[in-house]
Amino acid sequence: MKISYSPLWRKLEEKKLSRTELRESVQLGSSTYSKLIRNQSVTTDTLLKISAYLRCDVSELIESKK
């Protein structure tokens, strides 16, 4: 199974936030940000930071794909 961060990108659109705003506000490094874009694994800590910033649950940011 693979991870998809499509729900994260949709959540940003709903909140009218840019990806740059997210990256700067959560202080994501370029390698972590690249992993998100390429649907690669990131740490739970990163997902918790993003969910705190967006005021949502981690489960609202990711989905699994076959």
PDB file of N, CA, C and O in Angstrom:
ATOM      1  N   MET A   1       0.820  -1.187   0.000  1.00  0.00           N
ATOM      2  CA  MET A   1       0.000   0.000   0.000  1.00  0.00           C
ATOM      3  C   MET A   1       0.866   1.253   0.000  1.00  0.00           C
ATOM      4  O   MET A   1       1.950   1.273   0.583  1.00  0.00           O
ATOM      5  N   LYS A   2       0.385   2.280  -0.648  1.00  0.00           N
ATOM      6  CA  LYS A   2       1.113   3.539  -0.722  1.00  0.00           C
ATOM      7  C   LYS A   2       0.320   4.634  -0.022  1.00  0.00           C
ATOM      8  O   LYS A   2      -0.890   4.520   0.175  1.00  0.00           O
ATOM      9  N   ILE A   3       1.018   5.681   0.343  1.00  0.00           N
ATOM     10  CA  ILE A   3       0.414   6.825   1.006  1.00  0.00           C
ATOM     11  C   ILE A   3       0.140   7.911  -0.029  1.00  0.00           C
ATOM     12  O   ILE A   3       0.918   8.114  -0.962  1.00  0.00           O
ATOM     13  N   SER A   4      -0.966   8.595   0.153  1.00  0.00           N
ATOM     14  CA  SER A   4      -1.267   9.755  -0.674  1.00  0.00           C
ATOM     15  C   SER A   4      -1.585  10.926   0.257  1.00  0.00           C
ATOM     16  O   SER A   4      -2.310  10.780   1.241  1.00  0.00           O
ATOM     17  N   TYR A   5      -1.034  12.072  -0.074  1.00  0.00           N
ATOM     18  CA  TYR A   5      -1.315  13.279   0.705  1.00  0.00           C
ATOM     19  C   TYR A   5      -2.334  14.164  -0.011  1.00  0.00           C
ATOM     20  O   TYR A   5      -2.421  15.359   0.272  1.00  0.00           O
ATOM     21  N   SER A   6      -3.094  13.598  -0.923  1.00  0.00           N
ATOM     22  CA  SER A   6      -4.133  14.356  -1.624  1.00  0.00           C
ATOM     23  C   SER A   6      -5.097  15.050  -0.659  1.00  0.00           C
ATOM     24  O   SER A   6      -5.478  16.197  -0.895  1.00  0.00           O
ATOM     25  N   PRO A   7      -5.496  14.378   0.419  1.00  0.00           N
ATOM     26  CA  PRO A   7      -6.380  15.075   1.370  1.00  0.00           C
ATOM     27  C   PRO A   7      -5.734  16.326   1.983  1.00  0.00           C
ATOM     28  O   PRO A   7      -6.423  17.305   2.268  1.00  0.00           O
ATOM     29  N   LEU A   8      -4.432  16.292   2.181  1.00  0.00           N
ATOM     30  CA  LEU A   8      -3.723  17.466   2.693  1.00  0.00           C
ATOM     31  C   LEU A   8      -3.843  18.626   1.717  1.00  0.00           C
ATOM     32  O   LEU A   8      -4.156  19.747   2.117  1.00  0.00           O
ATOM     33  N   TRP A   9      -3.598  18.363   0.448  1.00  0.00           N
ATOM     34  CA  TRP A   9      -3.661  19.427  -0.558  1.00  0.00           C
ATOM     35  C   TRP A   9      -5.081  19.965  -0.706  1.00  0.00           C
ATOM     36  O   TRP A   9      -5.277  21.162  -0.919  1.00  0.00           O
ATOM     37  N   ARG A  10      -6.065  19.085  -0.594  1.00  0.00           N
ATOM     38  CA  ARG A  10      -7.467  19.543  -0.642  1.00  0.00           C
ATOM     39  C   ARG A  10      -7.790  20.411   0.573  1.00  0.00           C
ATOM     40  O   ARG A  10      -8.492  21.416   0.459  1.00  0.00           O
ATOM     41  N   LYS A  11      -7.271  20.014   1.733  1.00  0.00           N
ATOM     42  CA  LYS A  11      -7.500  20.777   2.967  1.00  0.00           C
ATOM     43  C   LYS A  11      -6.911  22.178   2.835  1.00  0.00           C
ATOM     44  O   LYS A  11      -7.525  23.151   3.272  1.00  0.00           O
ATOM     45  N   LEU A  12      -5.730  22.287   2.239  1.00  0.00           N
ATOM     46  CA  LEU A  12      -5.129  23.597   2.019  1.00  0.00           C
ATOM     47  C   LEU A  12      -6.023  24.460   1.122  1.00  0.00           C
ATOM     48  O   LEU A  12      -6.220  25.645   1.388  1.00  0.00           O
ATOM     49  N   GLU A  13      -6.557  23.859   0.068  1.00  0.00           N
ATOM     50  CA  GLU A  13      -7.448  24.597  -0.829  1.00  0.00           C
ATOM     51  C   GLU A  13      -8.688  25.083  -0.093  1.00  0.00           C
ATOM     52  O   GLU A  13      -9.112  26.225  -0.266  1.00  0.00           O
ATOM     53  N   GLU A  14      -9.273  24.208   0.735  1.00  0.00           N
ATOM     54  CA  GLU A  14     -10.462  24.575   1.518  1.00  0.00           C
ATOM     55  C   GLU A  14     -10.187  25.787   2.400  1.00  0.00           C
ATOM     56  O   GLU A  14     -11.029  26.674   2.542  1.00  0.00           O
ATOM     57  N   LYS A  15      -9.002  25.810   2.987  1.00  0.00           N
ATOM     58  CA  LYS A  15      -8.640  26.880   3.909  1.00  0.00           C
ATOM     59  C   LYS A  15      -7.989  28.068   3.208  1.00  0.00           C
ATOM     60  O   LYS A  15      -7.563  29.033   3.843  1.00  0.00           O
ATOM     61  N   LYS A  16      -7.924  27.971   1.878  1.00  0.00           N
ATOM     62  CA  LYS A  16      -7.333  29.038   1.056  1.00  0.00           C
ATOM     63  C   LYS A  16      -5.902  29.379   1.486  1.00  0.00           C
ATOM     64  O   LYS A  16      -5.525  30.542   1.633  1.00  0.00           O
ATOM     65  N   LEU A  17      -5.131  28.314   1.677  1.00  0.00           N
ATOM     66  CA  LEU A  17      -3.721  28.452   2.030  1.00  0.00           C
ATOM     67  C   LEU A  17      -2.867  27.891   0.903  1.00  0.00           C
ATOM     68  O   LEU A  17      -3.256  26.930   0.239  1.00  0.00           O
ATOM     69  N   SER A  18      -1.716  28.484   0.691  1.00  0.00           N
ATOM     70  CA  SER A  18      -0.803  27.977  -0.338  1.00  0.00           C
ATOM     71  C   SER A  18       0.135  26.936   0.281  1.00  0.00           C
ATOM     72  O   SER A  18       0.284  26.846   1.499  1.00  0.00           O
ATOM     73  N   ARG A  19       0.744  26.175  -0.583  1.00  0.00           N
ATOM     74  CA  ARG A  19       1.727  25.193  -0.115  1.00  0.00           C
ATOM     75  C   ARG A  19       2.927  25.894   0.514  1.00  0.00           C
ATOM     76  O   ARG A  19       3.527  25.385   1.461  1.00  0.00           O
ATOM     77  N   THR A  20       3.267  27.051  -0.014  1.00  0.00           N
ATOM     78  CA  THR A  20       4.383  27.825   0.547  1.00  0.00           C
ATOM     79  C   THR A  20       4.057  28.297   1.962  1.00  0.00           C
ATOM     80  O   THR A  20       4.912  28.253   2.846  1.00  0.00           O
ATOM     81  N   GLU A  21       2.827  28.746   2.174  1.00  0.00           N
ATOM     82  CA  GLU A  21       2.409  29.156   3.517  1.00  0.00           C
ATOM     83  C   GLU A  21       2.520  27.999   4.499  1.00  0.00           C
ATOM     84  O   GLU A  21       2.987  28.170   5.625  1.00  0.00           O
ATOM     85  N   LEU A  22       2.091  26.828   4.067  1.00  0.00           N
ATOM     86  CA  LEU A  22       2.194  25.645   4.917  1.00  0.00           C
ATOM     87  C   LEU A  22       3.648  25.359   5.244  1.00  0.00           C
ATOM     88  O   LEU A  22       4.004  25.188   6.410  1.00  0.00           O
ATOM     89  N   ARG A  23       4.482  25.305   4.226  1.00  0.00           N
ATOM     90  CA  ARG A  23       5.899  24.978   4.417  1.00  0.00           C
ATOM     91  C   ARG A  23       6.576  25.954   5.369  1.00  0.00           C
ATOM     92  O   ARG A  23       7.331  25.542   6.249  1.00  0.00           O
ATOM     93  N   GLU A  24       6.315  27.226   5.199  1.00  0.00           N
ATOM     94  CA  GLU A  24       6.947  28.237   6.050  1.00  0.00           C
ATOM     95  C   GLU A  24       6.371  28.241   7.467  1.00  0.00           C
ATOM     96  O   GLU A  24       7.121  28.365   8.435  1.00  0.00           O
ATOM     97  N   SER A  25       5.071  28.109   7.597  1.00  0.00           N
ATOM     98  CA  SER A  25       4.426  28.151   8.914  1.00  0.00           C
ATOM     99  C   SER A  25       4.789  26.955   9.785  1.00  0.00           C
ATOM    100  O   SER A  25       4.984  27.088  10.993  1.00  0.00           O
ATOM    101  N   VAL A  26       4.877  25.789   9.159  1.00  0.00           N
ATOM    102  CA  VAL A  26       5.208  24.560   9.898  1.00  0.00           C
ATOM    103  C   VAL A  26       6.715  24.342   9.944  1.00  0.00           C
ATOM    104  O   VAL A  26       7.205  23.450  10.636  1.00  0.00           O
ATOM    105  N   GLN A  27       7.438  25.162   9.204  1.00  0.00           N
ATOM    106  CA  GLN A  27       8.895  25.078   9.113  1.00  0.00           C
ATOM    107  C   GLN A  27       9.352  23.715   8.601  1.00  0.00           C
ATOM    108  O   GLN A  27      10.182  23.039   9.211  1.00  0.00           O
ATOM    109  N   LEU A  28       8.778  23.337   7.458  1.00  0.00           N
ATOM    110  CA  LEU A  28       9.153  22.078   6.826  1.00  0.00           C
ATOM    111  C   LEU A  28      10.434  22.286   6.035  1.00  0.00           C
ATOM    112  O   LEU A  28      10.566  23.256   5.289  1.00  0.00           O
ATOM    113  N   GLY A  29      11.362  21.379   6.203  1.00  0.00           N
ATOM    114  CA  GLY A  29      12.585  21.410   5.409  1.00  0.00           C
ATOM    115  C   GLY A  29      12.277  21.040   3.974  1.00  0.00           C
ATOM    116  O   GLY A  29      11.233  20.454   3.688  1.00  0.00           O
ATOM    117  N   SER A  30      13.170  21.375   3.083  1.00  0.00           N
ATOM    118  CA  SER A  30      12.927  21.101   1.663  1.00  0.00           C
ATOM    119  C   SER A  30      12.822  19.605   1.368  1.00  0.00           C
ATOM    120  O   SER A  30      12.055  19.202   0.493  1.00  0.00           O
ATOM    121  N   SER A  31      13.584  18.778   2.088  1.00  0.00           N
ATOM    122  CA  SER A  31      13.503  17.330   1.825  1.00  0.00           C
ATOM    123  C   SER A  31      12.176  16.759   2.322  1.00  0.00           C
ATOM    124  O   SER A  31      11.597  15.887   1.675  1.00  0.00           O
ATOM    125  N   THR A  32      11.696  17.238   3.455  1.00  0.00           N
ATOM    126  CA  THR A  32      10.405  16.770   3.975  1.00  0.00           C
ATOM    127  C   THR A  32       9.281  17.226   3.063  1.00  0.00           C
ATOM    128  O   THR A  32       8.368  16.459   2.759  1.00  0.00           O
ATOM    129  N   TYR A  33       9.349  18.469   2.631  1.00  0.00           N
ATOM    130  CA  TYR A  33       8.333  18.998   1.728  1.00  0.00           C
ATOM    131  C   TYR A  33       8.323  18.204   0.419  1.00  0.00           C
ATOM    132  O   TYR A  33       7.255  17.895  -0.109  1.00  0.00           O
ATOM    133  N   SER A  34       9.494  17.875  -0.100  1.00  0.00           N
ATOM    134  CA  SER A  34       9.594  17.072  -1.327  1.00  0.00           C
ATOM    135  C   SER A  34       8.972  15.693  -1.142  1.00  0.00           C
ATOM    136  O   SER A  34       8.329  15.166  -2.050  1.00  0.00           O
ATOM    137  N   LYS A  35       9.166  15.117   0.034  1.00  0.00           N
ATOM    138  CA  LYS A  35       8.567  13.810   0.317  1.00  0.00           C
ATOM    139  C   LYS A  35       7.047  13.884   0.281  1.00  0.00           C
ATOM    140  O   LYS A  35       6.388  12.980  -0.233  1.00  0.00           O
ATOM    141  N   LEU A  36       6.494  14.957   0.824  1.00  0.00           N
ATOM    142  CA  LEU A  36       5.040  15.127   0.790  1.00  0.00           C
ATOM    143  C   LEU A  36       4.541  15.219  -0.645  1.00  0.00           C
ATOM    144  O   LEU A  36       3.544  14.593  -1.003  1.00  0.00           O
ATOM    145  N   ILE A  37       5.227  15.989  -1.453  1.00  0.00           N
ATOM    146  CA  ILE A  37       4.818  16.163  -2.846  1.00  0.00           C
ATOM    147  C   ILE A  37       4.894  14.848  -3.612  1.00  0.00           C
ATOM    148  O   ILE A  37       4.061  14.581  -4.479  1.00  0.00           O
ATOM    149  N   ARG A  38       5.895  14.026  -3.293  1.00  0.00           N
ATOM    150  CA  ARG A  38       6.083  12.750  -3.997  1.00  0.00           C
ATOM    151  C   ARG A  38       5.361  11.587  -3.324  1.00  0.00           C
ATOM    152  O   ARG A  38       5.555  10.432  -3.703  1.00  0.00           O
ATOM    153  N   ASN A  39       4.527  11.887  -2.327  1.00  0.00           N
ATOM    154  CA  ASN A  39       3.754  10.865  -1.602  1.00  0.00           C
ATOM    155  C   ASN A  39       4.657   9.810  -0.966  1.00  0.00           C
ATOM    156  O   ASN A  39       4.370   8.614  -1.010  1.00  0.00           O
ATOM    157  N   GLN A  40       5.749  10.279  -0.377  1.00  0.00           N
ATOM    158  CA  GLN A  40       6.647   9.385   0.339  1.00  0.00           C
ATOM    159  C   GLN A  40       6.405   9.522   1.843  1.00  0.00           C
ATOM    160  O   GLN A  40       5.761  10.468   2.296  1.00  0.00           O
ATOM    161  N   SER A  41       6.921   8.584   2.591  1.00  0.00           N
ATOM    162  CA  SER A  41       6.723   8.586   4.042  1.00  0.00           C
ATOM    163  C   SER A  41       7.418   9.771   4.700  1.00  0.00           C
ATOM    164  O   SER A  41       8.539  10.135   4.345  1.00  0.00           O
ATOM    165  N   VAL A  42       6.725  10.360   5.665  1.00  0.00           N
ATOM    166  CA  VAL A  42       7.303  11.395   6.520  1.00  0.00           C
ATOM    167  C   VAL A  42       7.061  10.972   7.964  1.00  0.00           C
ATOM    168  O   VAL A  42       6.289  10.049   8.221  1.00  0.00           O
ATOM    169  N   THR A  43       7.708  11.635   8.891  1.00  0.00           N
ATOM    170  CA  THR A  43       7.567  11.243  10.289  1.00  0.00           C
ATOM    171  C   THR A  43       6.180  11.608  10.827  1.00  0.00           C
ATOM    172  O   THR A  43       5.502  12.501  10.319  1.00  0.00           O
ATOM    173  N   THR A  44       5.798  10.896  11.848  1.00  0.00           N
ATOM    174  CA  THR A  44       4.546  11.190  12.531  1.00  0.00           C
ATOM    175  C   THR A  44       4.594  12.592  13.124  1.00  0.00           C
ATOM    176  O   THR A  44       3.583  13.295  13.147  1.00  0.00           O
ATOM    177  N   ASP A  45       5.750  12.994  13.596  1.00  0.00           N
ATOM    178  CA  ASP A  45       5.921  14.327  14.153  1.00  0.00           C
ATOM    179  C   ASP A  45       5.580  15.393  13.114  1.00  0.00           C
ATOM    180  O   ASP A  45       4.927  16.386  13.435  1.00  0.00           O
ATOM    181  N   THR A  46       6.011  15.196  11.892  1.00  0.00           N
ATOM    182  CA  THR A  46       5.700  16.138  10.814  1.00  0.00           C
ATOM    183  C   THR A  46       4.193  16.215  10.588  1.00  0.00           C
ATOM    184  O   THR A  46       3.635  17.305  10.458  1.00  0.00           O
ATOM    185  N   LEU A  47       3.545  15.069  10.540  1.00  0.00           N
ATOM    186  CA  LEU A  47       2.100  15.048  10.329  1.00  0.00           C
ATOM    187  C   LEU A  47       1.362  15.712  11.495  1.00  0.00           C
ATOM    188  O   LEU A  47       0.353  16.388  11.289  1.00  0.00           O
ATOM    189  N   LEU A  48       1.863  15.521  12.710  1.00  0.00           N
ATOM    190  CA  LEU A  48       1.243  16.162  13.872  1.00  0.00           C
ATOM    191  C   LEU A  48       1.394  17.681  13.820  1.00  0.00           C
ATOM    192  O   LEU A  48       0.467  18.409  14.173  1.00  0.00           O
ATOM    193  N   LYS A  49       2.545  18.155  13.389  1.00  0.00           N
ATOM    194  CA  LYS A  49       2.754  19.602  13.245  1.00  0.00           C
ATOM    195  C   LYS A  49       1.793  20.191  12.216  1.00  0.00           C
ATOM    196  O   LYS A  49       1.198  21.247  12.434  1.00  0.00           O
ATOM    197  N   ILE A  50       1.654  19.495  11.101  1.00  0.00           N
ATOM    198  CA  ILE A  50       0.759  19.973  10.049  1.00  0.00           C
ATOM    199  C   ILE A  50      -0.688  19.960  10.534  1.00  0.00           C
ATOM    200  O   ILE A  50      -1.428  20.916  10.302  1.00  0.00           O
ATOM    201  N   SER A  51      -1.091  18.893  11.199  1.00  0.00           N
ATOM    202  CA  SER A  51      -2.471  18.813  11.678  1.00  0.00           C
ATOM    203  C   SER A  51      -2.756  19.879  12.744  1.00  0.00           C
ATOM    204  O   SER A  51      -3.861  20.419  12.794  1.00  0.00           O
ATOM    205  N   ALA A  52      -1.781  20.180  13.583  1.00  0.00           N
ATOM    206  CA  ALA A  52      -1.965  21.239  14.581  1.00  0.00           C
ATOM    207  C   ALA A  52      -2.135  22.586  13.878  1.00  0.00           C
ATOM    208  O   ALA A  52      -2.998  23.380  14.254  1.00  0.00           O
ATOM    209  N   TYR A  53      -1.325  22.840  12.875  1.00  0.00           N
ATOM    210  CA  TYR A  53      -1.407  24.095  12.128  1.00  0.00           C
ATOM    211  C   TYR A  53      -2.761  24.234  11.429  1.00  0.00           C
ATOM    212  O   TYR A  53      -3.366  25.306  11.433  1.00  0.00           O
ATOM    213  N   LEU A  54      -3.225  23.140  10.832  1.00  0.00           N
ATOM    214  CA  LEU A  54      -4.492  23.173  10.103  1.00  0.00           C
ATOM    215  C   LEU A  54      -5.701  22.929  11.006  1.00  0.00           C
ATOM    216  O   LEU A  54      -6.846  23.030  10.564  1.00  0.00           O
ATOM    217  N   ARG A  55      -5.441  22.610  12.268  1.00  0.00           N
ATOM    218  CA  ARG A  55      -6.497  22.336  13.250  1.00  0.00           C
ATOM    219  C   ARG A  55      -7.420  21.219  12.768  1.00  0.00           C
ATOM    220  O   ARG A  55      -8.637  21.375  12.669  1.00  0.00           O
ATOM    221  N   CYS A  56      -6.791  20.103  12.476  1.00  0.00           N
ATOM    222  CA  CYS A  56      -7.538  18.937  12.036  1.00  0.00           C
ATOM    223  C   CYS A  56      -6.847  17.685  12.564  1.00  0.00           C
ATOM    224  O   CYS A  56      -5.793  17.768  13.193  1.00  0.00           O
ATOM    225  N   ASP A  57      -7.435  16.547  12.309  1.00  0.00           N
ATOM    226  CA  ASP A  57      -6.857  15.275  12.718  1.00  0.00           C
ATOM    227  C   ASP A  57      -5.906  14.772  11.620  1.00  0.00           C
ATOM    228  O   ASP A  57      -6.107  15.045  10.437  1.00  0.00           O
ATOM    229  N   VAL A  58      -4.884  14.043  12.030  1.00  0.00           N
ATOM    230  CA  VAL A  58      -3.933  13.484  11.064  1.00  0.00           C
ATOM    231  C   VAL A  58      -4.653  12.649  10.007  1.00  0.00           C
ATOM    232  O   VAL A  58      -4.253  12.638   8.843  1.00  0.00           O
ATOM    233  N   SER A  59      -5.692  11.965  10.403  1.00  0.00           N
ATOM    234  CA  SER A  59      -6.420  11.110   9.457  1.00  0.00           C
ATOM    235  C   SER A  59      -7.061  11.907   8.325  1.00  0.00           C
ATOM    236  O   SER A  59      -7.443  11.328   7.308  1.00  0.00           O
ATOM    237  N   GLU A  60      -7.186  13.227   8.483  1.00  0.00           N
ATOM    238  CA  GLU A  60      -7.743  14.081   7.449  1.00  0.00           C
ATOM    239  C   GLU A  60      -6.692  14.517   6.421  1.00  0.00           C
ATOM    240  O   GLU A  60      -7.011  15.207   5.453  1.00  0.00           O
ATOM    241  N   LEU A  61      -5.435  14.107   6.641  1.00  0.00           N
ATOM    242  CA  LEU A  61      -4.343  14.559   5.779  1.00  0.00           C
ATOM    243  C   LEU A  61      -3.812  13.488   4.850  1.00  0.00           C
ATOM    244  O   LEU A  61      -3.153  13.799   3.858  1.00  0.00           O
ATOM    245  N   ILE A  62      -4.087  12.239   5.154  1.00  0.00           N
ATOM    246  CA  ILE A  62      -3.512  11.149   4.360  1.00  0.00           C
ATOM    247  C   ILE A  62      -4.574  10.129   3.984  1.00  0.00           C
ATOM    248  O   ILE A  62      -5.631  10.042   4.609  1.00  0.00           O
ATOM    249  N   GLU A  63      -4.268   9.367   2.956  1.00  0.00           N
ATOM    250  CA  GLU A  63      -5.111   8.232   2.585  1.00  0.00           C
ATOM    251  C   GLU A  63      -4.196   7.158   2.015  1.00  0.00           C
ATOM    252  O   GLU A  63      -3.097   7.448   1.542  1.00  0.00           O
ATOM    253  N   SER A  64      -4.655   5.933   2.064  1.00  0.00           N
ATOM    254  CA  SER A  64      -3.843   4.850   1.517  1.00  0.00           C
ATOM    255  C   SER A  64      -4.340   4.521   0.113  1.00  0.00           C
ATOM    256  O   SER A  64      -5.529   4.616  -0.191  1.00  0.00           O
ATOM    257  N   LYS A  65      -3.390   4.132  -0.726  1.00  0.00           N
ATOM    258  CA  LYS A  65      -3.693   3.756  -2.099  1.00  0.00           C
ATOM    259  C   LYS A  65      -3.071   2.402  -2.371  1.00  0.00           C
ATOM    260  O   LYS A  65      -2.016   2.077  -1.827  1.00  0.00           O
ATOM    261  N   LYS A  66      -3.715   1.619  -3.205  1.00  0.00           N
ATOM    262  CA  LYS A  66      -3.161   0.318  -3.577  1.00  0.00           C
ATOM    263  C   LYS A  66      -2.244   0.448  -4.745  1.00  0.00           C
ATOM    264  O   LYS A  66      -1.681  -0.547  -5.202  1.00  0.00           O
TER     265      LYS A  66
END
